[in-house]
Amino acid sequence: MGEPPELCDSDSSDNSNVPNFTIVLTGNSAAVQFGNENILLGEKQSNMENAEISKIVPSQRKISEWHVSVINMIDLHEDEHEDHLISQLVNENEIHAFIFVVRLGLLTDADKMGLKWIQRVFGDKVFPIVMILFTYEREEECDTIKDDLKKNPVLEQLLEKCGGRYHTCNKMMNNQSEMRDLMNKIELLLAERQRKYRKHTGRENGKNTYLVS
């Protein structure tokens, strides 16, 4: 709550070790292909027990001109983790965006459970910084995305809550252009939040804060 996060200057050498933003990835691992070529996630992490949640360390990724801190929570909703431990992990980091990963054209029961989990753990306040990331295996799948959304009222409602924000990328997440465009969209989201905050308060934001006001 409080003030929105301030964007870092990616051209400043003084901020070379400071992430431009920190993002949380949630969703179903079936929508992602982990591996060394995966620009956003890299190799798949081993399953964690409840006691190890607090030891999750955000991975630092260099994507185009951005330094990004990535917290991988994909599939955590499928295990019986303590919600308060996960919430605490988020509270300890300044989260600028949540990315919910969904396989394009397929909304599984696990996906629906993941959506309920996000809302239960973080509340409705999280939706202004959620972006849906649809993944595909064949590029031509993207041609019918709007029709697919119209056929799925659950996704349509989710997109409405998220302000219609979504992005598409291949399942391997190894395309530099797609990842750069995703970072652009996240940066625009942060800039819009800053603009609304300044308009609402009539002042510049100070220290970064996590989540939403």
Backbone hydrogen bonds in HBPLUS format (Angstrom, degrees):
<---DONOR---> <-ACCEPTOR-->    atom                        ^
c    i                          cat <-CA-CA->   ^        H-A-AA   ^      H-
h    n   atom  resd res      DA  || num        DHA   H-A  angle D-A-AA Bond
n    s   type  num  typ     dist DA aas  dist angle  dist       angle   num
A0012-SER N   A0009-ASP O   3.17 MM   3  5.57 165.4  2.20 113.6 118.1     1
A0015-ASN N   A0012-SER O   3.21 MM   3  5.52 146.7  2.32 103.4 112.2     2
A0016-SER N   A0013-SER O   3.21 MM   3  5.03 157.9  2.26 110.1 108.6     3
A0018-VAL N   A0015-ASN O   2.99 MM   3  5.02 160.4  2.03 108.1 114.4     4
A0020-ASN N   A0067-HIS O   2.65 MM  47  5.43 144.9  1.77 144.9 155.4     5
A0069-SER N   A0021-PHE O   3.10 MM  48  6.40 167.7  2.12 149.4 153.3     6
A0096-HIS N   A0022-THR O   2.83 MM  74  5.51 170.2  1.84 156.7 160.2     7
A0023-ILE N   A0069-SER O   2.87 MM  46  6.32 157.2  1.92 168.4 175.8     8
A0071-ILE N   A0023-ILE O   2.88 MM  48  6.22 165.2  1.90 162.0 166.6     9
A0024-VAL N   A0097-ALA O   2.99 MM  73  6.50 154.7  2.06 152.7 160.8    10
A0099-ILE N   A0024-VAL O   2.74 MM  75  6.03 169.5  1.75 167.0 168.9    11
A0025-LEU N   A0071-ILE O   2.96 MM  46  6.27 163.5  1.99 158.4 162.1    12
A0073-MET N   A0025-LEU O   2.78 MM  48  5.60 152.9  1.86 156.3 165.7    13
A0026-THR N   A0099-ILE O   2.89 MM  73  6.21 164.3  1.91 159.9 162.8    14
A0101-VAL N   A0026-THR O   2.91 MM  75  6.22 172.1  1.91 153.9 152.6    15
A0075-ASP N   A0027-GLY O   2.99 MM  48  6.05 149.3  2.09 162.4 161.1    16
A0031-ALA N   A0028-ASN O   3.00 MM   3  5.80 168.2  2.02 123.6 127.5    17
A0032-VAL N   A0029-SER O   3.04 MM   3  5.24 164.9  2.07 112.0 115.5    18
A0033-GLN N   A0171-LYS O   2.84 MM 138  5.53 147.9  1.94 146.1 136.4    19
A0035-GLY N   A0042-GLY O   2.88 MM   7  5.01 165.9  1.90 115.9 117.4    20
A0038-ASN N   A0035-GLY O   3.01 MM   3  5.38 153.8  2.08 111.4 119.6    21
A0042-GLY N   A0038-ASN O   3.03 MM   4  4.67 132.8  2.26 113.7 127.2    22
A0039-ILE N   A0173-MET O   2.84 MM 134  5.89 158.0  1.89 148.1 150.6    23
A0052-GLU N   A0049-GLU O   2.91 MM   3  5.47 153.5  1.98 117.6 125.9    24
A0053-ILE N   A0050-ASN O   3.23 MM   3  5.63 166.7  2.25 113.9 117.8    25
A0055-LYS N   A0052-GLU O   2.86 MM   3  5.19 151.1  1.94 109.3 119.0    26
A0056-ILE N   A0053-ILE O   3.06 MM   3  5.55 169.5  2.07 119.0 120.7    27
A0059-SER N   A0070-VAL O   2.90 MM  11  5.20 149.2  1.99 154.5 146.7    28
A0070-VAL N   A0059-SER O   2.81 MM  11  5.20 172.1  1.82 154.4 156.4    29
A0061-ARG N   A0068-VAL O   2.75 MM   7  5.15 175.2  1.75 163.0 164.8    30
A0068-VAL N   A0061-ARG O   2.80 MM   7  5.15 174.2  1.81 164.3 164.6    31
A0063-ILE N   A0066-TRP O   2.97 MM   3  5.29 150.6  2.05 150.9 157.7    32
A0066-TRP N   A0063-ILE O   2.92 MM   3  5.29 157.6  1.97 137.5 135.6    33
A0076-LEU N   A0073-MET O   3.10 MM   3  5.43 164.6  2.13 125.8 129.0    34
A0078-GLU N   A0075-ASP O   3.01 MM   3  5.44 156.9  2.07 112.0 119.2    35
A0079-ASP N   A0076-LEU O   3.20 MM   3  5.64 156.7  2.26 111.3 117.6    36
A0085-LEU N   A0082-GLU O   3.04 MM   3  5.48 135.5  2.24 108.7 120.3    37
A0086-ILE N   A0082-GLU O   3.37 MM   4  6.82 155.4  2.44 151.5 157.8    38
A0087-SER N   A0083-ASP O   2.89 MM   4  6.13 164.3  1.91 155.6 160.4    39
A0088-GLN N   A0084-HIS O   2.92 MM   4  5.95 146.7  2.03 133.0 142.0    40
A0089-LEU N   A0085-LEU O   3.01 MM   4  6.27 150.3  2.10 141.0 148.4    41
A0090-VAL N   A0086-ILE O   3.10 MM   4  6.46 155.5  2.16 150.0 155.7    42
A0091-ASN N   A0087-SER O   2.92 MM   4  6.17 156.1  1.98 146.3 153.6    43
A0092-GLU N   A0088-GLN O   3.01 MM   4  6.22 138.2  2.19 145.6 155.5    44
A0093-ASN N   A0090-VAL O   3.04 MM   3  5.34 160.3  2.08 110.6 116.9    45
A0211-LEU N   A0095-ILE O   3.12 MM 116  5.63 154.7  2.19 143.0 150.6    46
A0098-PHE N   A0129-ILE O   2.85 MM  31  6.05 165.4  1.87 147.3 151.0    47
A0131-MET N   A0098-PHE O   2.82 MM  33  6.24 154.0  1.89 163.1 171.7    48
A0100-PHE N   A0131-MET O   2.97 MM  31  6.27 157.6  2.02 149.7 157.0    49
A0133-LEU N   A0100-PHE O   2.85 MM  33  5.84 171.5  1.86 143.7 145.1    50
A0102-VAL N   A0133-LEU O   2.95 MM  31  6.13 163.4  1.98 147.0 150.2    51
A0135-THR N   A0102-VAL O   2.93 MM  33  6.28 155.6  1.99 149.9 157.0    52
A0106-LEU N   A0103-ARG O   3.01 MM   3  5.50 164.8  2.03 136.8 139.0    53
A0104-LEU N   A0135-THR O   2.80 MM  31  5.40 169.1  1.81 153.7 156.4    54
A0111-ASP N   A0108-THR O   3.12 MM   3  5.08 120.4  2.49  92.4 106.7    55
A0112-LYS N   A0108-THR O   3.10 MM   4  6.49 159.3  2.14 149.0 153.6    56
A0113-MET N   A0109-ASP O   2.92 MM   4  6.16 153.1  1.99 145.9 153.6    57
A0114-GLY N   A0110-ALA O   2.87 MM   4  6.08 145.9  1.98 139.9 149.8    58
A0114-GLY N   A0111-ASP O   3.03 MM   3  4.91 114.4  2.47  90.3 106.7    59
A0115-LEU N   A0111-ASP O   2.94 MM   4  6.30 147.8  2.04 150.4 158.7    60
A0116-LYS N   A0112-LYS O   3.12 MM   4  6.40 160.1  2.16 146.4 151.0    61
A0117-TRP N   A0113-MET O   2.90 MM   4  6.09 148.2  2.00 142.8 152.4    62
A0118-ILE N   A0114-GLY O   3.01 MM   4  6.26 157.9  2.06 147.5 151.8    63
A0119-GLN N   A0115-LEU O   3.17 MM   4  6.43 165.4  2.19 148.9 152.2    64
A0120-ARG N   A0116-LYS O   2.84 MM   4  6.00 153.5  1.91 146.3 154.4    65
A0121-VAL N   A0117-TRP O   2.89 MM   4  6.00 167.7  1.91 157.2 159.6    66
A0122-PHE N   A0118-ILE O   2.90 MM   4  5.79 164.0  1.93 149.2 154.6    67
A0123-GLY N   A0119-GLN O   2.78 MM   4  4.53 134.8  1.98 115.9 126.9    68
A0126-VAL N   A0123-GLY O   3.23 MM   3  6.12 172.9  2.24 123.0 125.2    69
A0127-PHE N   A0124-ASP O   3.15 MM   3  5.79 151.7  2.23 118.7 124.8    70
A0129-ILE N   A0126-VAL O   2.99 MM   3  5.84 162.1  2.02 127.4 133.1    71
A0130-VAL N   A0127-PHE O   3.16 MM   3  4.98 172.8  2.16 110.2 110.2    72
A0132-ILE N   A0165-ARG O   3.32 MM  33  6.46 172.8  2.32 135.4 133.4    73
A0167-HIS N   A0132-ILE O   2.86 MM  35  6.38 142.4  2.00 156.7 168.2    74
A0134-PHE N   A0167-HIS O   2.81 MM  33  6.15 152.5  1.88 171.3 167.1    75
A0169-CYS N   A0134-PHE O   2.99 MM  35  6.49 148.9  2.09 156.2 163.5    76
A0136-TYR N   A0169-CYS O   3.09 MM  33  6.45 137.6  2.28 138.4 149.0    77
A0171-LYS N   A0136-TYR O   2.84 MM  35  5.38 149.1  1.94 158.4 152.7    78
A0141-GLU N   A0138-ARG O   2.94 MM   3  5.72 162.2  1.97 123.6 129.4    79
A0142-CYS N   A0139-GLU O   3.11 MM   3  5.89 155.2  2.17 120.4 125.3    80
A0143-ASP N   A0140-GLU O   3.13 MM   3  5.54 154.4  2.20 108.9 116.2    81
A0144-THR N   A0141-GLU O   3.34 MM   3  6.09 161.0  2.38 117.4 121.2    82
A0145-ILE N   A0142-CYS O   3.32 MM   3  5.23 170.7  2.33 108.8 109.0    83
A0148-ASP N   A0144-THR O   2.92 MM   4  6.15 157.4  1.97 157.2 164.6    84
A0149-LEU N   A0145-ILE O   2.96 MM   4  6.21 152.1  2.04 148.3 155.1    85
A0150-LYS N   A0146-LYS O   3.15 MM   4  6.38 153.3  2.23 142.1 148.6    86
A0151-LYS N   A0147-ASP O   3.19 MM   4  6.44 137.1  2.38 140.8 151.6    87
A0151-LYS N   A0148-ASP O   3.19 MM   3  5.20 130.8  2.45  93.6 106.5    88
A0152-ASN N   A0149-LEU O   3.08 MM   3  5.20 153.6  2.15 102.9 111.2    89
A0156-GLU N   A0152-ASN O   3.04 MM   4  6.28 159.5  2.08 153.0 159.6    90
A0157-GLN N   A0153-PRO O   2.94 MM   4  6.04 158.9  1.98 144.4 148.8    91
A0158-LEU N   A0154-VAL O   3.02 MM   4  6.25 152.8  2.09 141.7 149.8    92
A0159-LEU N   A0155-LEU O   2.82 MM   4  6.05 164.0  1.85 154.7 158.3    93
A0160-GLU N   A0156-GLU O   3.02 MM   4  6.25 149.9  2.11 142.7 151.1    94
A0161-LYS N   A0157-GLN O   3.05 MM   4  6.36 155.2  2.12 145.8 151.7    95
A0162-CYS N   A0158-LEU O   2.98 MM   4  6.28 140.3  2.14 143.8 155.7    96
A0164-GLY N   A0159-LEU O   2.55 MM   5  4.61 160.6  1.59 156.6 149.4    97
A0163-GLY N   A0160-GLU O   3.15 MM   3  5.13 160.0  2.19 108.2 109.1    98
A0165-ARG N   A0162-CYS O   3.38 MM   3  5.86 160.5  2.42 109.9 115.0    99
A0173-MET N   A0170-ASN O   2.88 MM   3  5.41 150.5  1.97 116.4 125.7   100
A0179-MET N   A0175-ASN O   3.07 MM   4  6.34 162.0  2.11 157.8 163.1   101
A0180-ARG N   A0176-GLN O   2.86 MM   4  6.01 152.7  1.94 146.8 154.9   102
A0181-ASP N   A0177-SER O   2.97 MM   4  6.17 156.7  2.03 146.1 152.2   103
A0182-LEU N   A0178-GLU O   3.02 MM   4  6.25 147.5  2.13 140.0 148.9   104
A0183-MET N   A0179-MET O   3.01 MM   4  6.30 158.8  2.06 147.8 152.5   105
A0184-ASN N   A0180-ARG O   2.95 MM   4  6.22 151.8  2.03 145.6 153.9   106
A0185-LYS N   A0181-ASP O   3.02 MM   4  6.30 153.8  2.09 145.1 151.1   107
A0186-ILE N   A0182-LEU O   3.02 MM   4  6.36 154.2  2.09 149.5 156.5   108
A0187-GLU N   A0183-MET O   2.91 MM   4  6.13 160.6  1.95 150.7 156.0   109
A0188-LEU N   A0184-ASN O   2.91 MM   4  6.17 154.2  1.98 148.5 155.7   110
A0189-LEU N   A0185-LYS O   2.93 MM   4  6.15 148.6  2.03 141.4 150.2   111
A0190-LEU N   A0186-ILE O   3.01 MM   4  6.35 155.6  2.07 150.2 155.9   112
A0191-ALA N   A0187-GLU O   2.94 MM   4  6.19 156.8  2.00 147.1 153.9   113
A0192-GLU N   A0188-LEU O   2.93 MM   4  6.12 153.9  2.00 147.0 153.4   114
A0193-ARG N   A0189-LEU O   3.07 MM   4  6.33 152.0  2.15 144.0 151.5   115
A0194-GLN N   A0190-LEU O   2.95 MM   4  6.24 155.0  2.02 148.6 155.3   116
A0195-ARG N   A0191-ALA O   2.95 MM   4  6.21 155.7  2.01 144.9 151.6   117
A0196-LYS N   A0192-GLU O   3.00 MM   4  6.24 162.0  2.03 149.9 153.7   118
A0197-TYR N   A0193-ARG O   2.91 MM   4  6.07 153.6  1.98 145.4 153.3   119
A0198-ARG N   A0194-GLN O   2.92 MM   4  6.16 164.9  1.94 154.6 157.7   120
A0199-LYS N   A0195-ARG O   2.99 MM   4  6.19 155.6  2.06 146.1 153.3   121
A0200-HIS N   A0196-LYS O   2.90 MM   4  6.01 149.6  1.99 143.2 151.4   122
A0201-THR N   A0197-TYR O   2.86 MM   4  6.01 159.4  1.90 154.7 159.8   123
A0202-GLY N   A0198-ARG O   2.65 MM   4  5.05 142.9  1.78 133.3 143.8   124
